[in-house]
Amino acid sequence: MPSENNHKERRMNTPVKPAIEKGLFHTPFWLVPEKDVFAARAVRFQELAQAEKSEWRLYLELLAALCNAQAVVAARHDIALPKLNTGETVLPEAFQGNVPSEFFAVFTGLIAEMDGKTNHTAAAELGRLKKLDRSEAEALAQRVLTENTADTDRAAEIWVQAALQIVWTAWAAQLGEDDVPPVEERVLCPCCGTEAVGSVILIRGDLAGFRYMHCPLCNSRWNALRAKCPTCGDAGNVRIWQFDQKATPDLAPAYTAAHAESCKSCHSYRKLYRLDEQQYADPVADDLATLGLDMAVGEEGFGRGGTNPFLLLGA
């Protein structure tokens, strides 16, 4: 049982937005994706796999290889930034299901890069995906984006998600802070509209102690007050849950920085990671290494908030 504690060169047709006023103690609303996000995530997945005692480590190792492949394929493609939106999201909204024109080349490149780096089961699925023509692959991607997949799509999802991440992250990496004005909505990514996978408490410079939500698709981060539930905005019923490591000494190291932020108002919880407790914690990778926390908080009556593209429930 966990213990409870209170508490980038853009196209010429891109519209020019007014600059965000920055005071002396300016806290940026939005942070550009880290340049080495996929490579760093691959390293983190491998670390987590090495610390995992169950057969779950095999999946974490697969994801380490996949993230390495993402880094390689991303470096091979020069993905142009589309015209920016002036509506609810800055980039094309993922859930609308409009598959990027670059997707098929990235997707096939990713499959090729993974050749020989998976187990027999995954290799068989990659072999099937390799035979898809462009229209078939794009139709699959559309189903994934709109969350309208069939059971037969289940084994393909992580590969499609990985390719989509490359495209949206490349787009986000070309944005500047002035392109992403603050919005009231703090659960959905202001760039692509994807629900945050979780949040991190930063440790660097002037941003130390600030909480930023993390997008699992474009890898953007945006600020959200720590004192409020990011889901419903309530400030009086938020609690932070964490396993008592003294009582459970056999816990994986990932649990050191992993917390669950629950809200009694909306009955949801969302994970957050304190980088002062584990500086290499990654909201996508560490989420999959701390599922025991989800189980424990779920047993307390809270529903999970935050989507992870590599957590395929019911697979």
Secondary structure, 3 states (H helix, E strand, C coil): CCEEECCCCCCCCCCCCCCCCCCCCCCCCEECCCCCHHHHHHHHHHHHHHHCCCCHHHHHHHHHHHHHHHHHHHHHCCCCCCCCCCCCCCCCCHHHCCCCCCHHHHHHHHHHHCCCCCCHHHHHHHHHHHCCCHHHHHHHHHHHHCCCCCHHHHHHHHHHHHHHHHHHHHHHCCCCHHHCCCCCCCCECCCCCCECCEEEECCCHHHCCCEEEECCCCCCEEECCCCCCCCCCCCCCEEEEECCCCCCCCCCHHHHCEEEEEECCCCEEEEEEECCCCCCCCCCHHHHCCHHHHHHHHHCCCEECCCCCCCCCCC
